[in-house]
Amino acid sequence: MNRIMLAALASCALSFAALAADMPSADPCRMVKNAQAQAEQGNADAMEALGSAYYSGECAEINFSKAAGWFRKAAEKGSVKSGAALGAMYFNGQGVAQDYSESFRWLRQAAAGGSADAQYALAVMYQKGLGTGKDEKEALSWYAKACDRGSL
Protein backbone atom coordinates (compact mmCIF):
# COMPACT_ATOMS: atom_id res chain seq x y z
CA MET A 1 0.00 0.00 0.00
CA ASN A 2 1.47 3.36 -0.87
CA ARG A 3 2.07 6.28 1.47
CA ILE A 4 -0.88 8.30 0.16
CA MET A 5 -3.35 5.53 1.00
CA LEU A 6 -1.76 4.97 4.41
CA ALA A 7 -1.99 8.69 5.16
CA ALA A 8 -5.65 8.76 4.10
CA LEU A 9 -6.50 5.77 6.25
CA ALA A 10 -4.60 7.14 9.25
CA SER A 11 -6.45 10.41 8.90
CA CYS A 12 -9.78 8.58 8.82
CA ALA A 13 -8.83 6.47 11.84
CA LEU A 14 -8.09 9.63 13.81
CA SER A 15 -11.48 10.98 12.81
CA PHE A 16 -13.19 7.85 14.14
CA ALA A 17 -11.65 8.39 17.56
CA ALA A 18 -12.80 12.00 17.48
CA LEU A 19 -16.43 10.99 16.95
CA ALA A 20 -16.92 10.23 20.64
CA ALA A 21 -15.15 13.45 21.62
CA ASP A 22 -17.69 15.45 19.60
CA MET A 23 -20.51 14.31 21.87
CA PRO A 24 -20.70 16.54 24.98
CA SER A 25 -20.94 14.71 28.30
CA ALA A 26 -19.33 14.91 31.71
CA ASP A 27 -19.16 11.10 31.79
CA PRO A 28 -18.60 9.58 28.33
CA CYS A 29 -19.56 6.08 29.54
CA ARG A 30 -22.89 7.37 30.82
CA MET A 31 -23.40 9.06 27.44
CA VAL A 32 -22.88 5.71 25.70
CA LYS A 33 -25.44 4.02 27.96
CA ASN A 34 -27.96 6.78 27.25
CA ALA A 35 -27.18 6.65 23.54
CA GLN A 36 -28.42 3.06 23.26
CA ALA A 37 -32.03 4.00 24.05
CA GLN A 38 -31.87 7.12 21.89
CA ALA A 39 -30.36 5.19 18.98
CA GLU A 40 -33.09 2.58 19.16
CA GLN A 41 -35.60 5.45 18.86
CA GLY A 42 -33.91 6.62 15.64
CA ASN A 43 -31.55 9.34 16.88
CA ALA A 44 -28.72 9.54 14.31
CA ASP A 45 -26.29 11.30 16.69
CA ALA A 46 -26.77 8.52 19.23
CA MET A 47 -26.26 5.90 16.51
CA GLU A 48 -23.01 7.62 15.54
CA ALA A 49 -21.89 7.73 19.18
CA LEU A 50 -22.54 4.00 19.59
CA GLY A 51 -20.67 3.25 16.39
CA SER A 52 -17.74 5.25 17.67
CA ALA A 53 -17.83 3.55 21.09
CA TYR A 54 -17.79 0.08 19.55
CA TYR A 55 -15.07 1.12 17.10
CA SER A 56 -12.75 2.75 19.63
CA GLY A 57 -13.49 0.58 22.65
CA GLU A 58 -14.22 3.62 24.79
CA CYS A 59 -16.97 2.62 27.23
CA ALA A 60 -17.80 -0.47 25.19
CA GLU A 61 -15.96 -3.58 24.14
CA ILE A 62 -14.44 -3.18 20.68
CA ASN A 63 -16.79 -4.77 18.19
CA PHE A 64 -16.24 -3.69 14.58
CA SER A 65 -19.35 -5.50 13.38
CA LYS A 66 -21.58 -3.57 15.81
CA ALA A 67 -19.72 -0.36 14.99
CA ALA A 68 -20.37 -0.85 11.28
CA GLY A 69 -24.04 -1.58 11.96
CA TRP A 70 -24.55 1.61 13.95
CA PHE A 71 -22.51 3.70 11.50
CA ARG A 72 -24.65 2.33 8.66
CA LYS A 73 -27.89 3.26 10.44
CA ALA A 74 -26.62 6.77 11.17
CA ALA A 75 -25.28 7.20 7.61
CA GLU A 76 -28.64 6.14 6.19
CA LYS A 77 -30.13 9.00 8.22
CA GLY A 78 -27.62 11.42 6.70
CA SER A 79 -24.70 11.37 9.15
CA VAL A 80 -21.64 12.44 7.15
CA LYS A 81 -19.14 11.26 9.80
CA SER A 82 -20.79 7.86 10.00
CA GLY A 83 -20.73 7.52 6.21
CA ALA A 84 -17.01 8.28 6.18
CA ALA A 85 -16.41 5.80 9.00
CA LEU A 86 -18.42 3.09 7.27
CA GLY A 87 -16.61 3.73 3.99
CA ALA A 88 -13.26 3.30 5.72
CA MET A 89 -14.47 0.12 7.40
CA TYR A 90 -15.46 -1.36 4.03
CA PHE A 91 -12.10 -0.30 2.62
CA ASN A 92 -10.24 -2.09 5.42
CA GLY A 93 -12.64 -4.99 5.92
CA GLN A 94 -13.26 -4.07 9.55
CA GLY A 95 -16.52 -5.58 10.82
CA VAL A 96 -17.66 -6.06 7.23
CA ALA A 97 -16.26 -7.92 4.25
CA GLN A 98 -13.71 -5.80 2.42
CA ASP A 99 -15.56 -4.26 -0.51
CA TYR A 100 -14.09 -1.34 -2.45
CA SER A 101 -17.36 -0.68 -4.26
CA GLU A 102 -19.26 -0.30 -0.97
CA SER A 103 -16.38 1.76 0.41
CA PHE A 104 -16.57 4.03 -2.62
CA ARG A 105 -20.36 4.35 -2.26
CA TRP A 106 -20.24 5.47 1.38
CA LEU A 107 -17.17 7.66 0.94
CA ARG A 108 -18.76 9.39 -2.05
CA GLN A 109 -21.85 10.15 0.05
CA ALA A 110 -19.73 11.50 2.92
CA ALA A 111 -17.50 13.45 0.54
CA ALA A 112 -20.54 15.09 -1.04
CA GLY A 113 -21.65 15.97 2.49
CA GLY A 114 -18.40 17.84 3.10
CA SER A 115 -16.16 15.33 4.92
CA ALA A 116 -12.59 16.29 4.08
CA ASP A 117 -11.33 12.84 5.11
CA ALA A 118 -13.85 11.17 2.80
CA GLN A 119 -12.93 13.57 -0.01
CA TYR A 120 -9.28 12.64 0.35
CA ALA A 121 -10.00 8.90 0.51
CA LEU A 122 -12.29 9.19 -2.51
CA ALA A 123 -9.52 10.95 -4.44
CA VAL A 124 -7.17 8.06 -3.65
CA MET A 125 -9.79 5.56 -4.82
CA TYR A 126 -10.22 7.43 -8.12
CA GLN A 127 -6.43 7.65 -8.51
CA LYS A 128 -5.98 3.91 -7.93
CA GLY A 129 -9.22 2.73 -9.56
CA LEU A 130 -10.46 1.07 -6.36
CA GLY A 131 -14.23 0.56 -6.33
CA THR A 132 -14.54 2.73 -9.42
CA GLY A 133 -12.83 3.32 -12.72
CA LYS A 134 -9.42 4.95 -12.57
CA ASP A 135 -9.90 8.67 -13.24
CA GLU A 136 -7.02 11.09 -12.66
CA LYS A 137 -9.18 14.15 -13.38
CA GLU A 138 -11.74 13.15 -10.73
CA ALA A 139 -8.91 12.30 -8.34
CA LEU A 140 -7.42 15.77 -8.72
CA SER A 141 -10.82 17.37 -8.25
CA TRP A 142 -11.41 15.51 -4.98
CA TYR A 143 -7.85 16.16 -3.78
CA ALA A 144 -8.49 19.88 -4.33
CA LYS A 145 -11.77 19.74 -2.40
CA ALA A 146 -10.08 17.90 0.46
CA CYS A 147 -7.27 20.42 0.48
CA ASP A 148 -9.75 23.31 0.57
CA ARG A 149 -11.32 21.73 3.66
CA GLY A 150 -7.94 21.28 5.34
CA SER A 151 -7.31 17.57 4.79
CA LEU A 152 -3.83 17.75 3.27
Backbone torsions as a table, in degrees:
resi	resn	phi	psi	omega
1	MET	NA	137.1	-176.2
2	ASN	-83.1	171.0	-175.4
3	ARG	-64.4	-34.9	-179.8
4	ILE	-62.6	-45.9	-179.2
5	MET	-66.0	-42.0	179.0
6	LEU	-61.8	-40.3	178.7
7	ALA	-65.0	-41.0	179.2
8	ALA	-63.5	-44.0	-178.6
9	LEU	-68.7	-38.4	178.0
10	ALA	-64.0	-40.8	178.4
11	SER	-62.3	-42.7	178.2
12	CYS	-65.2	-40.6	-179.7
13	ALA	-61.9	-39.5	177.7
14	LEU	-65.1	-35.2	178.6
15	SER	-66.0	-36.8	179.1
16	PHE	-59.9	-45.9	-178.5
17	ALA	-64.0	-29.8	-179.9
18	ALA	-76.0	-15.8	-179.3
19	LEU	-57.5	-45.9	-179.7
20	ALA	-65.8	-36.3	-178.5
21	ALA	-67.0	-23.3	179.9
22	ASP	-73.6	-17.4	-177.6
23	MET	-91.3	115.4	-177.3
24	PRO	-70.9	134.4	176.5
25	SER	-174.5	139.7	176.9
26	ALA	-69.9	-33.5	-179.5
27	ASP	-125.2	101.5	-175.7
28	PRO	-60.1	-31.6	180.0
29	CYS	-69.8	-35.5	175.3
30	ARG	-65.4	-39.8	178.5
31	MET	-59.7	-40.4	-179.9
32	VAL	-66.0	-42.3	177.7
33	LYS	-61.1	-43.6	178.4
34	ASN	-68.0	-31.5	-177.8
35	ALA	-64.7	-31.9	-178.5
36	GLN	-56.7	-51.1	-178.9
37	ALA	-64.9	-41.4	179.8
38	GLN	-66.4	-39.4	179.5
39	ALA	-64.1	-41.5	179.7
40	GLU	-66.0	-19.4	176.0
41	GLN	-92.3	3.2	174.5
42	GLY	99.4	11.0	-179.7
43	ASN	-77.3	113.3	-176.0
44	ALA	-64.9	-36.9	178.7
45	ASP	-63.7	-39.7	178.3
46	ALA	-67.6	-38.5	177.1
47	MET	-60.7	-44.4	179.0
48	GLU	-62.4	-41.5	179.4
49	ALA	-63.9	-41.0	177.6
50	LEU	-65.8	-42.1	176.4
51	GLY	-57.8	-43.5	179.8
52	SER	-65.4	-41.6	-180.0
53	ALA	-62.8	-44.9	179.5
54	TYR	-69.5	-30.6	178.9
55	TYR	-72.7	-46.1	-173.2
56	SER	-87.0	-22.5	-176.4
57	GLY	83.5	7.8	177.7
58	GLU	-82.5	112.4	178.4
59	CYS	70.8	12.9	175.7
60	ALA	-158.5	151.8	176.8
61	GLU	-69.4	137.2	179.4
62	ILE	-58.2	127.0	178.4
63	ASN	-150.8	95.4	-175.3
64	PHE	-63.2	-33.0	179.0
65	SER	-63.9	-46.5	177.8
66	LYS	-65.9	-39.4	178.3
67	ALA	-58.4	-48.2	-179.5
68	ALA	-61.3	-39.9	179.3
69	GLY	-61.8	-45.2	179.6
70	TRP	-71.2	-38.6	176.6
71	PHE	-61.6	-40.1	179.7
72	ARG	-61.9	-47.3	-179.4
73	LYS	-60.4	-42.9	179.2
74	ALA	-67.4	-40.7	179.3
75	ALA	-64.2	-37.6	177.9
76	GLU	-65.5	-21.0	176.1
77	LYS	-94.1	4.7	174.9
78	GLY	103.1	6.3	179.2
79	SER	-70.4	115.3	-179.6
80	VAL	-67.0	-45.6	-179.3
81	LYS	-61.1	-41.2	179.9
82	SER	-67.2	-36.8	176.6
83	GLY	-63.2	-41.1	178.1
84	ALA	-65.7	-41.8	179.4
85	ALA	-63.6	-45.3	-179.7
86	LEU	-64.2	-40.5	177.0
87	GLY	-59.7	-41.9	178.4
88	ALA	-67.7	-35.8	179.1
89	MET	-66.8	-39.5	175.0
90	TYR	-65.7	-37.7	179.4
91	PHE	-61.4	-43.0	-175.9
92	ASN	-91.3	-9.7	-176.1
93	GLY	69.3	38.5	179.3
94	GLN	-98.5	110.3	178.5
95	GLY	78.0	-7.5	178.3
96	VAL	-143.0	161.0	174.7
97	ALA	-67.5	138.6	177.8
98	GLN	-59.9	127.7	-176.2
99	ASP	-152.8	102.9	-177.6
100	TYR	-65.0	-31.8	178.5
101	SER	-66.3	-43.6	177.1
102	GLU	-67.4	-39.1	176.8
103	SER	-58.5	-48.2	-179.8
104	PHE	-59.7	-43.5	-179.0
105	ARG	-57.8	-50.6	-177.2
106	TRP	-72.6	-37.2	177.5
107	LEU	-67.1	-36.6	177.8
108	ARG	-62.9	-42.4	179.2
109	GLN	-63.3	-45.2	-179.8
110	ALA	-67.6	-38.1	178.7
111	ALA	-64.1	-41.9	177.9
112	ALA	-64.6	-28.7	178.2
113	GLY	-81.2	-3.3	174.6
114	GLY	105.7	6.4	179.0
115	SER	-73.0	115.6	179.4
116	ALA	-63.9	-38.9	178.8
117	ASP	-63.0	-42.4	178.6
118	ALA	-67.1	-37.8	178.2
119	GLN	-61.7	-43.2	179.1
120	TYR	-65.1	-46.8	-179.9
121	ALA	-62.8	-38.9	178.0
122	LEU	-63.4	-40.2	177.5
123	ALA	-59.6	-43.4	179.1
124	VAL	-62.4	-41.4	-179.1
125	MET	-64.7	-40.8	175.6
126	TYR	-64.5	-41.7	-178.8
127	GLN	-62.2	-41.0	-176.6
128	LYS	-92.2	-11.9	-177.0
129	GLY	73.0	35.3	180.0
130	LEU	-96.6	114.9	179.5
131	GLY	79.6	-0.5	-178.9
132	THR	-160.1	171.8	175.2
133	GLY	-71.2	147.6	177.6
134	LYS	-66.2	128.5	-176.1
135	ASP	-150.6	97.5	-177.0
136	GLU	-63.0	-36.0	-179.5
137	LYS	-65.1	-45.0	177.2
138	GLU	-65.3	-39.3	178.7
139	ALA	-58.8	-48.1	179.9
140	LEU	-62.2	-39.3	178.5
141	SER	-61.2	-45.2	-179.6
142	TRP	-72.3	-34.7	174.6
143	TYR	-60.3	-42.7	180.0
144	ALA	-63.4	-42.2	179.0
145	LYS	-64.3	-41.8	178.7
146	ALA	-63.5	-40.9	179.0
147	CYS	-63.4	-43.3	178.7
148	ASP	-60.3	-28.8	-179.5
149	ARG	-95.3	5.7	173.4
150	GLY	89.4	21.3	-176.6
151	SER	-89.2	-8.1	-177.8
152	LEU	-111.6	NA	NA
